[in-house]
């Protein structure tokens, strides 16, 4: 697909959308770049702030702001229809969104009897591919807290209030990453604003 973005005199500048290979190598490169960049971001936050609570809050807020914007891309690229239940929403998050953006598919576990709470279990968390241990003096750091913010921001944009919490952080030497989603209901207000 080619689009003309600027025409100046006789010069025309065209851009082309990158072709996606069946091997997914272009996706792998962009995911790896994101993971490396994220590691540098967390490292900088650890140098700037000594309080893990502040770092965790900043990661969640950054994630929220990403999620508010990322949902538009997700809806356009995935062509998913409106979900009819919290279970269906959670399945789409696990099977489509995580696969699309991180190349992994978490399992959905621990649904509540009311059907409004779920856990996403990641056997392999790409955000933690290049870390061996948390930075010294940051034992309470929730390294993957960005993911919680992304989910909360995306869900709020489609008018679903949710509490999203990192229960088990694979970055602490644990084998799996667990993210708990608790749906709080439908929102009737306008689209969310970015958080500062």
Backbone as a ProteinNet text record, in pm:
[ID]
protein_1_A
[PRIMARY]
XXXXXXXXXXXXXXXXXXXXXXXXXXXXXXXXXXXXXXXXXXXXXXXXXXXXXXXXXXXXXXXXXXXXXXXXXXXXXXXXXXXXXXXXXXXXXXXXXXXXXXXXXXXXXXXXXXXXXXXXXXXXXXXXXXXXXXXXXXXXXXXXXXXXXXXXXXXXXXXXXXXXXXXXXXXXXXXXXXXXXXXXXXXXXXXXXXXX
[TERTIARY]
85.2	0	89.6	63	143.9	53.9	101.5	25.6	116.9	61.2	137.4	124.8	236.9	228.2	266.2	341.7	376.5	410	359.6	391.1	445.7	567	632.8	687.5	624.6	668.4	657.6	770	768	812.9	851.8	898.1	781.8	769.8	667.9	736.5	693.6	748.9	640.1	670.4	576.9	632.7	544.1	587.5	510.1	566.7	506.3	497.4	386.1	375.4	466.8	537.3	626.4	546.1	598.9	533.8	563.9	463.3	483.9	523.6	633.1	677.5	601.5	590	520.1	600	729.4	811.3	797.8	743.5	726.9	856.6	961.7	1091.3	1084.6	1004.6	990.8	927.6	829.7	765	864.8	945.1	1043.4	1143.5	1187.6	1284.7	1223.1	1100.2	1038.5	1007.5	970.4	946.6	1077.6	1183.4	1313.2	1362.5	1343	1381.9	1302.3	1172	1088	1136.9	1169.3	1214.2	1345.6	1438.2	1565.5	1545.6	1461	1431.8	1363.6	1272.9	1203.2	1301.1	1395	1495.3	1575.8	1611.7	1685.7	1599.2	1469.9	1377.1	1368.1	1349.2	1339	1469.9	1580.7	1711	1724.2	1682.4	1686.6	1595.5	1476.1	1384.5	1444.8	1515.1	1579.8	1690.4	1757	1862.2	1801.1	1685.8	1622.2	1545	1483	1399.4	1449.9	1456.3	1498.3	1378.4	1260.4	1139.2	1072.3	1062.4	1001.3	854.9	783.6	642.8	628.8	716.7	715	746.6	844.6	880.5	763.8	704.1	590.1	474.9	448.9	342.3	373.3	496.2	535	524.6	564.6	552.4	406.2	321.2	178.6	117.1	154	100.8	146.5	273.3	321.9	244.6	224.2	148.2	6.2	-57.4	-193.4	-198.7	-105.5	-103	-78	1	22.4	-106.5	-171	-293.8	-406	-418.8	-523.3	-505.7	-381.5	-353.9	-346.2	-296.4	-274.3	-404	-509.5	-635.6	-689.2	-668.2	-713.3	-641.6	-510.5	-433.6	-479.7	-501.1	-545.4	-679.4	-775.2	-907.8	-902.7	-819.5	-807.5	-739.4	-634.6	-556.5	-616.7	-686.1	-734.7	-872.3	-949.4	-1085.6	-1174.6	-1148.7	-1234.9	-1365.6	-1470.5	-1599.7	-1617.3	-1720.9	-1747.3	-1766.2	-1695.8	-1705	-1835.2	-1892.1	-2021.5	-2009.8	-1890.1	-1872.9	-1729.7	-1708.5	-1573.9	-1483	-1537	-1459.3	-1411.5	-1500.5	-1463.9	-1359.4	-1375.1	-1279.1	-1142	-1137.2	-1011.2	-947.8	-1027.9	-975.6	-916	-980.6	-928	-795.8	-789.9	-664.9	-553.2	-581.7	-478.4	-440.6	-539.6	-513.3	-482.7	-528.6	-507.1	-408.5	-438.1	-356.7	-214	-199	-64.2	14.4	-51.7	15.6	56.7	-31.9	-5.7	111	117.9	217.2	342.2	329.5	445.1	485.6	404.4	438.5	420.8	345	318.4	167.8	123.7	-17.1	-27.6	-67.8	-83	-204.9	-200.7	-318.4	-408.9	-537.8	-636.9	-677.3	-657.5	-688.5	-763	-804.5	-862.4	-979.2	-1073.5	-1190.5	-1275.8	-1332.3	-1415.4	-1552.1	-1625.8	-1760.7	-1852.2	-1830.7	-1912.3	-1870	-1754.7	-1707.8	-1653	-1602.4	-1550.7	-1404.7	-1338.2	-1197	-1122.8	-1006.5	-927.7	-780.1	-699.5	-554.9	-498.9	-403.8	-329.8	-193.5	-161	-33.3	57.5	170.7	268.5	382.4	397.7	509.7	640.6	631.6	747.8	706	774	741.9	853.1	824.5	928.5	993.8	920.9	980.6	1096.6	1099.5	1200.9	1308.3	1309.5	1405.1	1550.1	1579	1718.1	1757.3	1672.7	1710.6	1735.3	1834.5	1863.7	1815.9	1825.1	1775.9	1741.4	1661.1	1623.2	1743.5	1744.4	1856.4	1868.5	1990.5	2017.3	1941.9	1880.5	1806.3	1664.7	1619	1483.8	1407.6	1402.5	1338.3	1186.5	1124.7	979.5	940	1035.3	1007.7	918.7	811.5	723.6	765.7	864.1	930.8	833.8	733.8	639.8	511.8	516	396.4	342.3	424.7	380.4	263.3	269.1	161.8	27.7	29.4	-93.8	-154.3	-70.2	-118.2	-172.8	-105	-153.1	-292	-310.3	-441.4	-548.3	-516.6	-615	-653.4	-554	-581.3	-663.4	-628.3	-701.7	-845.4	-862.8	-998.3	-1082.6	-1022.5	-1097.9	-1139.5	-1057	-1090.4	-1212.3	-1229.7	-1349.1	-1457.6	-1446.7	-1546.3	-1567.6	-1457.2	-1460.6	-1367.3	-1423	-1341.4	-1281.8	-1152.9	-1087.1	-974.7	-956.4	-838.9	-742.8	-621.4	-523.2	-400.1	-359.2	-251.3	-154	-26.5	76.9	88.1	44.3	42.7	176.7	226.7	353.8	440	553.5	644.3	759.4	761.7	868.3	1007	1016.7	1144.5	1203.3	1127	1176.7	1232.4	1262	1314.3	1204.3	1079.9	968.9	957.3	899.6	896.3	793.2	682.4	574.4	540.5	481.2	427.4	276.1	214.5	68.6	13	-82.3	-152.1	-297.6	-348.3	-487.1	-574.7	-680.4	-779.5	-907.4	-952	-1080.2	-1166.7	-1269.3	-1358.4	-1452.8	-1463.2	-1543.8	-1676.1	-1696.5	-1821.3	-1798.6	-1910.3	-1906.1	-1901.6	-1827.9	-1820.3	-1915.7	-1983.4	-2077.5	-2024.4	-1906.3	-1851.2	-1771.6	-1718.9	-1639.6	-1509.3	-1435.4	-1307.7	-1210.3	-1122.2	-1029	-923.6	-871.8	-761.9	-632.9	-524.3	-393.3	-365.1	-289.7	-251.3	-111.9	-85	49.6	129.2
-116.6	0	122.8	214.7	335.3	456.5	555.7	679.5	796.6	895.1	1015.6	1106.7	1151.6	1236.4	1380.7	1405.4	1543	1555.8	1659.9	1686.5	1828	1840.3	1969.7	1989.8	2075	2096.3	1967.3	1921.8	1796.6	1677.7	1701.7	1594.4	1537.8	1410.1	1342	1248	1252.4	1162.3	1062	936.8	829.6	749.5	691	598.8	471	363	230.9	165.4	100	21.5	-99	-134.3	-250.2	-377.8	-463.1	-591.9	-681.2	-747.8	-840.2	-975.4	-1026.9	-1157	-1266.2	-1379.9	-1490.8	-1542.2	-1516.2	-1562.3	-1472.8	-1353.5	-1262.1	-1196.5	-1200.9	-1146.4	-996.2	-923.7	-779.6	-755.1	-836.4	-823.9	-856.5	-959.6	-999.9	-887.9	-822.2	-713.6	-598.5	-561.1	-448.7	-484.1	-606.7	-649.4	-647.1	-698.4	-699.4	-557.3	-467.1	-327.5	-266.1	-294	-242.7	-294.5	-423.2	-484.6	-421.9	-402.3	-339.6	-195.1	-122.4	16.2	21.8	-71.9	-76.4	-101.9	-192.2	-219.8	-95.1	-17.2	107.4	207.9	213	303.5	268.2	140.9	97.9	127.6	102.9	132.1	280.7	367.5	511.8	551.6	491.6	521.6	478.8	366.4	319	413.3	475.8	572.9	703.6	740	867.1	861.2	747	732.7	616.2	637.1	528.1	450.5	510.8	450.8	364.1	233.1	141.6	172.9	219.6	256.4	363.7	462.8	570.9	517	429.3	369.4	286.7	204.7	121.7	207.6	318.2	409.6	472.2	513.7	575.2	475.3	351.1	249.2	224	216.8	193.8	311.7	432.6	551.3	559.3	528.7	524.9	420.9	305.4	200	243.2	309.5	359.7	449.9	542.7	635.2	563	457.1	375.9	302.8	242.9	166.3	248.8	373.5	463.5	483.8	487.1	508	376.4	272.1	144.7	74.1	98.7	29.6	59.3	180.9	215.1	129.5	115.2	31.6	-113.3	-159.5	-297.7	-324	-236.2	-256.3	-251.1	-163.6	-152.7	-275	-323.8	-434.7	-571.9	-586.7	-719.8	-750.6	-648.9	-665.4	-747.5	-742.2	-812.5	-735.1	-809.2	-746.6	-719.2	-644.3	-609.1	-735.7	-741.9	-857.7	-851.1	-967.2	-975.1	-1007.8	-1043.4	-1078.4	-1046.9	-1046	-1024.7	-1141.3	-1262.5	-1379.9	-1363.9	-1322.3	-1302.6	-1191.8	-1084.3	-974.1	-1023.6	-1100.7	-1153.9	-1247.7	-1330.3	-1421.7	-1345.2	-1238	-1155.5	-1090.9	-1042.2	-982.4	-1087.2	-1206.3	-1310.2	-1366.3	-1402.2	-1475.5	-1386.9	-1262.7	-1175.1	-1062.5	-983.9	-865.4	-900.9	-990.2	-1027.2	-1090.4	-1174.5	-1239.1	-1134.5	-1037.9	-936.1	-845.4	-804.3	-704.3	-760.5	-874	-928.9	-1067.3	-1125.8	-1256.2	-1371.7	-1351.7	-1458.4	-1468.2	-1583.3	-1603.8	-1651.5	-1562.1	-1606.3	-1697	-1780.7	-1861.9	-1781.8	-1805.1	-1737.6	-1835.1	-1793.1	-1881.1	-1804.4	-1879	-1822.6	-1728.5	-1769.1	-1682.8	-1692.1	-1581.5	-1577.1	-1636.7	-1679	-1731.6	-1630.4	-1501.5	-1397.8	-1372.5	-1426.9	-1410.4	-1272.2	-1204.1	-1069.2	-1052.6	-1163.2	-1158.2	-1272.6	-1238.6	-1336.7	-1310.1	-1414.5	-1399.7	-1436.3	-1356.2	-1386.5	-1436.4	-1560.8	-1621.1	-1630.3	-1562.5	-1565.8	-1658.9	-1768.5	-1859.2	-1790.9	-1707.9	-1634	-1488	-1399.3	-1256.7	-1186.5	-1141.8	-1078.2	-956.9	-886.5	-771	-811.7	-938	-986.2	-1071.4	-1070.8	-1153.6	-1119.8	-993.9	-952.5	-914.4	-948.5	-919.3	-1049.8	-1048	-1166.1	-1147.2	-1024.1	-993.1	-844.8	-809.7	-669.9	-588.7	-459.1	-374.9	-379.5	-370.5	-374.6	-262.5	-295.9	-198.1	-174.9	-257.5	-240.2	-373	-432.2	-562.9	-556.9	-438.3	-424.7	-373.3	-365.1	-316.1	-414.5	-364.4	-444.9	-418.3	-494	-467.9	-460.1	-544.4	-548.7	-469.5	-375.8	-299	-217.2	-192.1	-122.2	-196.4	-329.4	-408.9	-385.3	-369.2	-342.8	-210.1	-110	19.9	15.3	-58.2	-70.3	-132	-239.3	-305.1	-212.9	-145.1	-54.9	58.4	118.8	228	183.6	68.6	17.1	-17.4	-84.5	-121.8	1.9	100.2	221.5	294.8	289.7	355.7	292	161.5	95.2	87	174.4	196.8	77.6	12.1	-93.7	-54.7	-35	-3.1	-133.5	-129.8	-250.5	-214.3	-300.8	-292	-397.8	-356.5	-447.8	-445.6	-564.1	-572	-683.5	-654.5	-754.3	-836.3	-960.6	-1048.1	-1118.1	-1170.4	-1242.4	-1183.7	-1130.2	-1062.6	-1155.7	-1210.7	-1303.1	-1244.3	-1112	-1045.5	-1064.9	-1112.6	-1136.8	-1277.4	-1341.9	-1477.8	-1582.1	-1538.6	-1632.1	-1682	-1797.9	-1858.8	-1796.2	-1750	-1696.7	-1555.1	-1483.4	-1350.9	-1365.9	-1315.1	-1322.1	-1181	-1151	-1022.3	-1050.7	-985.4	-1006.4	-894.2	-932	-838.1	-850.4	-740.5	-737.7	-633	-678.8	-585.7	-521.9	-389.5	-313.7	-265.6	-281.9	-241.7	-158.3	-118.9	-35.6	110.7	188	332.3	401.2	500.6	573.5	709.5	745.8	877.3	877.6	992.6	1008.2	932.6	931.3	861.8	917.5	834.1	878.5	975.2	1053.9	1143.5	1076.8	1119	1069.2	1111.4	1027.9	1061.4	1119.9	1208.8	1268.3	1202.7
0	0	0	-85.6	-96.1	-79.6	-9.1	8.4	-20.7	-84.2	-111.8	8.8	64.2	182	154.7	47.4	18.4	-128.8	-189.1	-328.1	-334.8	-379.3	-384	-524.1	-600.9	-738.5	-815.4	-870.2	-945.4	-861.8	-737.2	-649.2	-568.8	-569.7	-491.5	-394.2	-269.8	-168.6	-132.6	-150.3	-116.3	0.2	77.5	180.3	162.2	209.1	194.8	331.5	354.6	477.4	464.8	568.8	559.2	538.9	455.9	433.2	552.8	602.7	714	658.7	703.8	656	730	665.6	730.6	849.9	851.6	964	1085.3	1065.8	1177.1	1219.9	1134.5	1174.7	1200.2	1123.5	1147.1	1283.5	1319.9	1450.5	1561.7	1539.9	1640.3	1666.8	1561.3	1576.9	1654.3	1623.3	1693.6	1838.6	1866.8	2004.9	2083	2022	2089.1	2116.2	2022.3	2041.5	2155.8	2160.3	2268.5	2403.4	2410	2535.4	2582.4	2490.9	2527	2572.3	2501	2537.3	2673.2	2698.3	2826	2940.2	2919.4	3021	3055.7	2953.8	2977.3	3053.1	3020.6	3089.1	3237.9	3267.8	3407.3	3480.5	3414.4	3474.7	3508	3416.4	3441.6	3557.7	3564.1	3674.3	3808.2	3808	3932	3976.8	3881.6	3915.9	3966.2	3908.9	3943.1	4074.3	4103.1	4222.6	4308	4436	4524.8	4578.1	4572.4	4624.9	4517.2	4542	4445.2	4418.8	4520.9	4500.8	4394.3	4397.2	4298.3	4158.9	4149.2	4019.9	3966.8	4053.6	4013	3963.9	4034.2	3994.6	3857.8	3838	3710.5	3595.7	3617.5	3513.6	3478.8	3580.3	3556.7	3481.8	3518.6	3452.3	3306.9	3282.1	3143.6	3063.6	3123.3	3057.8	3027.6	3123.7	3103	2979.8	2970.3	2857.4	2725.3	2727.7	2607.3	2571.1	2672.1	2647.6	2589.5	2635.8	2584.1	2433.5	2387	2244.9	2166.7	2229.7	2162.6	2124.4	2199.1	2172.5	2032.7	1983.6	1847.8	1744.5	1758.5	1667.5	1677.3	1800.1	1819.7	1751.7	1772.7	1713.7	1561.2	1507.2	1361.5	1300.8	1366.4	1310.7	1337.7	1448.5	1486.7	1429	1400.3	1347.7	1441.4	1572	1666.3	1682.4	1706.3	1729.3	1878	1911.1	2050	2133.2	2244.4	2333.4	2412.5	2439.6	2507.3	2655.6	2700	2841.6	2885	3015.9	3068.1	3028.5	3027.8	2987.5	2843.3	2755	2614.5	2600.9	2677.4	2675.5	2719	2825.9	2876.6	2774.7	2709.5	2607.4	2490	2447.5	2337.6	2379	2502.7	2552.8	2547.7	2597	2606.6	2470.2	2390.4	2266.4	2146.8	2150.1	2034.3	2067.6	2170.8	2199.7	2241.7	2338.7	2382.4	2267.7	2189.1	2076	1972.7	1946.2	1845.2	1882.9	2008.1	2047.6	2115.8	2184.1	2255.1	2206.1	2119.6	2064.7	2160.9	2266.7	2363.8	2387.4	2433.1	2465.5	2609.1	2700.5	2839.5	2854.8	2955.6	2985.1	3078.8	3065.8	3149.2	3258.3	3384.1	3496.8	3605	3705.4	3828	3805.1	3725.3	3709.9	3835.6	3874.2	3994.9	3964.7	4067	4044.6	3974.2	4001.2	3938	3793.3	3752.2	3614.7	3585.4	3689.2	3666.2	3709.1	3745.8	3783	3714.7	3658.7	3585.2	3608.6	3593.1	3596.6	3460.9	3415	3293.8	3338.3	3303.8	3342	3220.6	3229.5	3121.7	3160.9	3088	3112.6	3074.2	2971.9	2924.4	2906.2	2975	2967.5	2889.8	2766.6	2685	2751.8	2838	2904.4	2993.5	3032.5	3125.6	3057.4	2923.4	2850.3	2881.1	2905.5	2919.6	3062.1	3159.1	3297.5	3371.5	3455.8	3536.2	3679.1	3728	3861.6	3867.2	3964.8	3981.9	4028.1	3995.8	4041.4	4193.7	4241.9	4385.3	4456.3	4568.5	4646	4597.1	4501.3	4445.4	4449.8	4567.7	4582.3	4567.3	4580.4	4566.2	4429.2	4337.8	4203.4	4128.6	4071	3986.3	3841.4	3797.4	3669.9	3552.5	3549	3436.7	3461.7	3554.1	3589.1	3471.5	3371.9	3251.4	3187.4	3188.2	3127.5	3196.4	3327.3	3402	3358.2	3343.9	3298.7	3157.7	3069.3	2931.2	2929.1	3005.4	3008.7	3066.5	3175.6	3238.1	3142.2	3075.8	2983	2863.3	2806.3	2691	2728.5	2842.4	2885.6	2916.7	2980	3012.4	2885.7	2782.9	2656.7	2590.8	2608	2554.5	2661.3	2759.1	2864	2957.8	2991.1	3092	3205.3	3323.4	3440	3491.6	3522.1	3571	3666.6	3764.3	3851.4	3798.3	3765.2	3707.7	3798.3	3841.2	3940	3902.9	3919.6	3898.6	4026.5	4022.6	4139.5	4156.1	4046.8	4048.4	3939.4	3977	3885.3	3854.4	3733.2	3695.4	3714.5	3713.5	3731.3	3869.9	3963.5	4099.4	4113.3	4002.5	4007.3	4005.2	3998.9	3991.3	3847.4	3830.6	3698.7	3606.4	3659.2	3576.1	3618.3	3524.6	3553.7	3558.1	3664.9	3678.1	3689.5	3602.3	3603.6	3636.6	3739.7	3783.2	3729.5	3657.4	3603.5	3684.6	3741.9	3812.5	3743.8	3675.8	3605.9	3706.4	3700.4	3796.2	3737.6	3609.6	3546.1	3421.8	3362.2	3241.2	3281.3	3203	3224.4	3128.3	3175.5	3090.7	3048.9	3100.3	3071.6	2942.3	2907.3	2786.2	2795.6	2684.3	2678.4	2781.7	2832.7	2937.6	2883.5	2974.9	2942.1	2984.4	2923.6	2963.8	3106	3176.4	3313.2	3312.1	3403.9	3413.5	3521.5
[MASK]
++++++++++++++++++++++++++++++++++++++++++++++++++++++++++++++++++++++++++++++++++++++++++++++++++++++++++++++++++++++++++++++++++++++++++++++++++++++++++++++++++++++++++++++++++++++++++++++++++++

